[in-house]
């Protein structure tokens, strides 16, 4: 006897901010026929996995939260990882999301079945089907490992910062850190005092600004708990303050010279050695890569037990890392531990290799190196699919949760429309998607992310920025405030018509 395959109206992939936010909105709308597919044994996504020493958010706490679930009890102005993870779990519990989560259900493949207008989803926990799929598998979900000759031959301990080995005692170890991104600048100051020797391999020096972090006082927390609207005022002031960054990033990059002066002052304050200062001073415009914040990164690098190496890595041997300087001379650095701070698969998310259209072509193949989505959320050729934190929805200046909530609202508007109009299939039209993406990339011209003189993970192989939203976030929120059925091919239940038709201008 064939076992029945469970069917849901909506399947949500992932239980980080995007997945939990989507699930809460579905329940609040009265739609409880959904499942949240989580590959791990607990919710939290990025903030569950990234538990390295010093892990914290670089967006102010009051803004880095759901608009419908403000937290008056943040302990600091920039929240540490354990508090953010607890917050996500608490929101899920308070809104009854837990009962919808299927744990240990990593999505291996999702195939669109056109004859049945549904998705067939294969997971570690079994097979299921769903009419709609919402991907909440965020861009910081899968660690990126460097392609370095000999990395598999290393005999010491090697791990990525997102998979921190808490059982490995770093005391008096000879530690190599590869990478100088947002994670490395947080964990390096925490491990530097205990290791014997720390060698930081830096390909590109980042801009690092002073972090205005402090304890949130008891009276402040009392105010947020007891005075209606007090925390909303704090949140909105932070939001609009962050939006002003766009004037430098996207409107007039020359304004960022002020930021660069502050960055150099931060270096000069902590680093007295002229050669080390030279190594740590970026050679590109601030904002071209993500601007980082730390008060203890530079002092840690100036410590006697730290070396900053800027020569390129050519090989990893069983007990060392080998570099080569511009003259061709090689140097072998003896280490017993390697920590990779090499980021994530942002522009090539693994989930895109597991979602297939009706012809068996993956979303990754469909995108190639130029990922596109309509409103950053729906994709031509993939009916009934919504991608949260999709192409050109990333940010370099403010809270990603704001963008995720805008996409969730748009998705909910779409689901409300199809339910109210007895529609079983929706798919953005190719011309609408093309027009929208041309608008996005035209807006990208002249921004610091394109003209800043750096080689960043924001850009694809053709130099197009497929990652970031190019202007103010309120602009994106307006564009996704209402579902626009005239930009979609729609199929009604039990209708013989292939789709509804209407003329439109997408952008």
C-alpha positions in Angstrom: 0.0 0.0 0.0 1.4 3.4 -1.0 1.9 5.8 1.9 0.0 9.0 1.5 2.1 12.1 0.9 1.1 15.1 3.1 0.0 18.2 1.2 0.1 21.8 2.4 -1.2 25.1 1.0 2.2 26.7 1.8 5.6 25.2 2.5 8.2 27.6 4.0 11.9 26.7 3.8 14.0 27.7 6.7 13.3 29.0 10.2 15.4 32.1 10.5 14.0 35.6 10.5 12.5 35.1 7.0 10.9 31.8 7.7 9.6 32.6 11.2 8.3 36.0 10.0 6.4 34.4 7.1 5.0 31.7 9.4 3.7 34.3 11.9 2.0 36.3 9.1 0.3 33.2 7.8 -1.1 32.3 11.2 -2.2 35.9 11.8 -4.1 35.8 8.5 -5.9 32.6 9.6 -4.0 30.3 7.2 -2.8 27.4 9.2 -2.4 24.9 6.4 1.4 25.3 6.1 4.6 23.7 7.2 8.1 25.1 8.0 10.9 22.9 6.8 14.0 23.2 9.0 17.2 21.3 8.2 18.5 21.4 11.8 17.0 20.3 15.1 16.1 23.8 16.2 14.9 27.2 14.8 17.0 30.3 14.4 18.9 30.0 11.1 22.0 32.2 10.9 21.6 33.3 14.5 21.5 29.7 15.7 24.5 28.6 13.6 26.9 31.5 14.1 27.8 31.1 17.7 31.5 32.1 17.4 33.0 34.2 20.2 31.9 37.8 20.0 29.1 37.1 17.5 26.7 40.1 17.4 24.6 42.2 15.1 26.0 45.3 13.4 22.6 46.9 13.1 21.1 48.6 16.3 19.0 46.3 18.3 15.7 48.3 18.2 15.8 48.1 14.4 17.0 44.5 14.0 13.6 43.0 15.0 10.1 42.5 13.6 7.9 45.5 13.5 5.1 43.5 15.1 7.3 42.1 17.9 9.5 44.8 19.4 11.7 43.7 22.2 11.9 46.1 25.1 14.5 44.0 26.9 17.6 44.2 24.7 20.6 44.4 26.9 22.9 46.4 24.5 22.5 48.8 21.7 24.0 46.1 19.4 22.6 42.8 20.3 24.8 39.7 21.0 24.0 36.5 19.2 22.5 34.6 22.1 19.9 37.4 22.6 18.9 37.5 19.0 18.5 33.7 18.8 16.4 33.8 22.0 14.3 36.5 20.4 13.6 34.5 17.3 12.6 31.4 19.4 10.4 33.5 21.7 8.6 35.1 18.7 8.0 31.7 17.2 6.7 30.3 20.5 4.4 33.3 21.3 2.8 33.1 17.8 2.3 29.3 17.8 4.8 28.7 15.0 6.5 25.8 16.7 3.7 23.3 15.9 4.2 23.9 12.2 8.0 23.2 12.1 9.3 19.9 10.7 12.9 19.5 12.1 15.7 17.6 10.4 14.0 18.2 7.1 16.7 19.5 4.8 15.2 20.2 1.4 17.0 18.1 -1.2 14.9 18.9 -4.2 11.7 20.8 -5.0 10.1 20.1 -8.4 7.2 22.0 -10.0 4.5 19.6 -11.2 2.5 21.6 -13.8 -0.3 19.1 -14.3 -1.1 19.2 -10.6 -0.2 22.9 -10.0 1.9 22.0 -7.0 5.5 21.6 -5.7 6.8 18.1 -4.9 9.4 18.5 -2.1 11.9 15.9 -1.1 13.5 16.3 2.3 15.6 14.3 4.8 12.3 13.8 6.7 10.3 12.5 3.8 8.3 13.7 0.8 5.5 16.3 0.8 3.7 18.5 -1.7 2.6 22.1 -1.5 0.7 24.6 -3.7 3.0 27.4 -2.8 6.7 27.4 -1.7 8.3 30.3 0.2 12.0 30.1 0.5 13.4 31.6 3.6 16.8 30.1 3.1 18.8 33.3 3.6 22.1 34.4 2.0 24.1 33.7 5.2 23.0 30.1 5.5 25.8 28.2 3.9 29.5 28.8 4.6 31.8 29.4 1.7 35.0 27.4 1.8 38.1 28.7 0.0 39.6 26.8 -2.9 43.2 26.5 -1.7 45.6 23.9 -2.8 46.3 21.3 -0.1 43.5 22.4 2.2 42.4 18.7 2.6 45.9 17.7 3.7 45.9 19.9 6.9 46.5 17.7 9.9 45.5 20.3 12.6 42.0 21.5 13.4 40.2 23.5 10.6 36.7 25.0 10.8 34.6 27.8 9.5 33.4 30.6 11.8 29.8 29.5 11.2 30.6 26.0 12.4 32.7 27.0 15.4 34.4 24.1 17.2 33.7 25.1 20.9 35.4 21.9 22.1 38.7 22.9 20.5 40.8 24.7 23.2 42.7 27.6 21.5 44.9 28.3 24.5 48.5 28.7 23.4 47.7 27.5 19.9 49.3 28.7 16.7 46.2 29.9 14.9 45.7 31.0 11.4 42.7 33.1 10.5 41.8 33.4 6.8 39.6 36.3 5.9 38.8 39.7 7.3 35.1 40.1 7.0 32.3 40.8 9.4 32.8 37.6 11.4 36.6 37.8 11.7 36.6 41.3 13.1 34.3 40.0 15.9 36.0 36.8 16.9 39.7 37.8 16.4 39.7 40.2 19.4 38.1 37.4 21.5 40.6 34.7 20.7 43.7 36.9 20.5 44.4 37.1 24.3 44.4 33.3 24.7 46.2 32.0 21.6 50.0 31.6 21.5 50.3 33.1 18.0 47.7 34.4 15.7 48.4 34.9 12.0 45.8 36.8 10.1 45.8 36.3 6.4 44.3 39.4 4.8 43.5 39.7 1.1 41.8 43.1 1.4 41.8 45.5 4.3 38.2 46.5 5.2 37.0 49.8 6.4 36.4 49.5 10.2 34.6 52.2 12.1 34.3 52.8 15.8 31.3 50.9 17.3 29.0 53.1 19.5 27.9 50.1 21.6 26.7 50.4 25.2 24.5 48.8 27.8 20.8 49.7 27.6 20.0 51.0 31.0 17.3 49.7 33.3 15.3 53.0 33.1 15.4 52.8 29.3 14.0 49.3 29.4 11.3 50.3 31.8 10.4 53.1 29.4 10.1 50.8 26.5 8.0 48.3 28.5 5.6 50.8 30.0 5.3 53.9 27.8 3.3 53.1 24.6 5.1 54.2 21.5 8.5 54.9 23.2 10.3 52.1 21.5 8.6 52.9 18.2 10.0 56.4 18.4 13.5 55.0 19.1 13.2 52.5 16.2 12.0 55.1 13.7 14.7 57.6 14.6 17.3 54.8 14.0 15.7 53.8 10.8 15.7 57.4 9.3 19.2 58.0 10.5 20.4 54.9 8.7 18.5 55.9 5.5 20.7 59.0 5.3 23.6 56.7 4.5 22.2 56.2 1.0 23.1 59.8 0.1 26.7 58.7 0.2 26.4 55.1 -0.9 24.0 55.7 -3.9 23.6 59.4 -4.6 27.0 61.1 -4.1 29.8 58.7 -3.2 32.2 61.6 -2.7 30.4 62.3 0.6 32.0 59.1 1.9 35.4 60.9 2.2 34.2 61.9 5.6 33.6 58.3 6.6 37.1 57.4 5.3 38.7 60.1 7.5 36.9 58.6 10.5 38.2 55.1 9.4 41.8 56.3 9.2 41.4 58.0 12.6 40.2 54.7 14.0 43.4 53.0 12.7 45.7 55.8 13.9 44.1 55.7 17.3 45.0 52.0 17.9 47.9 51.2 15.6 51.3 52.9 16.1 53.4 50.8 13.8 53.6 52.5 10.4 53.9 49.3 8.4 50.9 47.7 10.1 48.9 50.9 9.5 49.8 50.7 5.8 48.5 47.1 5.7 45.3 47.9 7.5 44.4 51.0 5.4 41.9 50.2 2.6 42.7 51.3 -1.0 39.1 51.6 -2.1 36.2 53.9 -1.4 34.3 53.3 1.9 31.1 51.4 1.3 32.3 49.6 -1.8 32.5 46.6 0.5 30.5 46.4 3.7 31.7 48.9 6.3 32.5 47.0 9.6 32.3 48.2 13.1 34.6 47.3 16.0 36.4 49.0 18.9 38.8 46.1 19.7 39.8 44.7 16.2 42.7 47.1 15.6 44.1 46.9 19.2 44.0 43.1 18.8 46.0 43.2 15.6 48.5 45.5 17.2 49.2 43.0 19.9 52.7 41.3 20.1 51.3 37.8 19.4 49.6 38.8 16.1 51.0 38.9 12.6 49.0 40.4 9.7 50.1 38.8 6.4 49.0 40.4 3.1 50.8 38.1 0.7 48.6 35.6 -1.2 48.1 32.1 0.1 49.4 29.5 -2.4 49.1 26.3 -0.5 48.1 24.7 2.8 50.4 21.9 4.0 49.9 19.4 6.9 51.2 21.8 9.5 51.5 25.2 7.8 50.1 27.9 5.4 52.4 28.9 2.6 52.3 32.4 1.1 54.0 34.1 -1.8 55.0 37.8 -2.0 55.0 39.9 -5.2 58.6 39.0 -5.9 57.8 35.3 -5.9 59.4 34.4 -2.6 57.5 31.9 -0.5 57.1 31.9 3.2 55.8 29.0 5.3 53.8 29.8 8.4 53.6 27.1 11.0 50.1 26.7 12.5 48.0 24.0 14.3 44.6 25.5 13.8 42.9 27.2 10.9 39.8 29.3 11.3 38.0 30.3 8.1 36.3 33.7 8.1 35.6 33.4 4.4 31.9 34.3 4.3 28.9 32.6 2.7 27.3 31.6 -0.6 25.5 34.9 -1.0 25.4 35.3 -4.8 25.1 31.5 -5.4 22.7 30.2 -2.7 22.7 26.4 -2.6 18.9 26.3 -2.3 18.8 27.6 -6.0 20.4 24.3 -7.0 17.6 22.4 -5.4 14.5 24.1 -6.9 13.5 22.9 -10.4 11.0 24.1 -13.0 8.6 21.9 -14.9 11.4 20.9 -17.4 13.9 19.9 -14.6 16.0 23.0 -14.9 17.3 24.3 -11.6 16.8 27.9 -10.4 20.6 28.2 -10.3 20.8 27.2 -14.0 18.0 29.6 -14.8 19.9 32.4 -13.2 23.4 31.6 -14.2 25.6 34.4 -12.9 22.8 37.0 -13.2 20.2 36.3 -10.6 16.9 38.1 -11.2 13.5 38.2 -9.6 10.4 40.4 -9.9 10.2 42.7 -6.9 13.1 40.6 -5.6 10.5 37.9 -4.7 9.0 36.0 -7.6 10.8 34.4 -10.6 9.6 33.9 -14.2 9.5 30.2 -15.0 8.9 29.1 -11.4 5.2 29.4 -10.6 4.0 29.7 -7.0 7.5 30.4 -5.7 8.4 33.3 -3.5 12.0 34.0 -2.6 12.6 36.0 0.6 16.0 37.9 0.7 16.1 37.3 -3.0 18.2 39.0 -5.7 18.8 42.7 -5.2 17.2 42.8 -1.7 20.4 42.9 0.3 21.5 45.9 2.2 24.8 47.6 3.2 23.5 50.2 5.6 20.4 49.1 7.6 18.3 46.2 8.8 17.7 43.3 6.5 14.6 42.5 8.6 12.9 45.6 7.1 13.3 44.2 3.6 12.2 40.7 4.6 9.0 42.2 6.2 8.3 44.1 3.0 8.7 40.9 1.0 6.5 39.0 3.4 3.7 41.7 3.0 3.9 41.4 -0.7 3.7 37.6 -0.5 0.7 37.7 1.8 -1.0 40.2 -0.6 -0.4 37.7 -3.4 -1.8 34.8 -1.4 -4.8 36.8 -0.4 -5.4 37.7 -4.0 -5.2 34.1 -5.3 -7.4 32.8 -2.5 -10.0 35.4 -3.1 -10.1 34.9 -6.9 -9.8 31.1 -7.0 -6.5 31.1 -8.7 -4.1 28.1 -8.4 -1.1 29.4 -10.3 0.7 32.7 -10.5 4.0 33.5 -12.3 5.6 36.9 -13.1 5.7 37.7 -16.8 9.1 37.7 -18.4 8.7 41.3 -19.7 7.7 42.5 -16.3 10.6 40.9 -14.6 13.0 42.2 -17.3 11.7 45.8 -17.0 11.9 45.6 -13.2 15.5 44.4 -13.2 16.6 46.9 -15.8 15.2 49.6 -13.5 17.2 48.2 -10.6 20.5 48.0 -12.5 20.0 51.5 -14.0 19.5 52.8 -10.4 22.8 51.0 -9.5 24.8 53.1 -11.9 27.0 55.6 -10.1 26.6 53.9 -6.7 29.7 53.2 -4.5 29.0 49.5 -4.9 29.8 49.8 -8.7 32.3 52.7 -8.8 34.1 52.2 -5.5 37.1 50.4 -6.9 36.9 47.1 -5.0 36.2 43.5 -5.9 33.3 42.6 -3.7 30.9 39.7 -3.4 28.2 42.1 -4.3 29.1 41.8 -8.0 28.7 38.9 -10.4 31.2 37.9 -13.0 29.9 40.6 -15.4 30.3 43.3 -12.8 26.6 43.6 -12.2 25.4 44.0 -8.6 22.8 41.2 -8.2 22.9 41.4 -4.4 22.0 44.9 -3.0 19.0 47.1 -3.3 20.3 50.3 -4.9 18.5 53.1 -3.1 16.3 53.9 0.0 14.5 51.0 1.6 11.3 52.9 1.9 11.3 52.9 -1.9 11.4 49.1 -1.9 8.6 49.0 0.7 6.4 51.2 -1.6 7.0 49.0 -4.6 6.0 45.8 -2.6 3.2 47.3 -0.7 0.5 46.0 -3.0 0.3 42.8 -5.1 0.2 43.7 -8.8 -1.7 41.0 -10.6 -1.4 42.8 -14.0 2.3 41.8 -13.9 1.5 38.1 -13.6 0.2 35.2 -15.6 -2.6 33.8 -13.5 -4.5 30.5 -13.9 -7.9 30.1 -12.3 -9.1 26.9 -10.7 -11.0 24.7 -13.1 -10.5 27.3 -15.9 -9.6 26.3 -19.4 -7.9 29.6 -20.0 -4.2 29.5 -19.8 -3.8 32.8 -18.1 -5.2 36.2 -17.6 -3.7 39.0 -19.7 -3.2 42.7 -19.1 -0.8 45.4 -20.3 1.5 46.8 -17.7 4.7 48.7 -16.9 6.6 46.6 -14.3 9.0 49.2 -12.9 
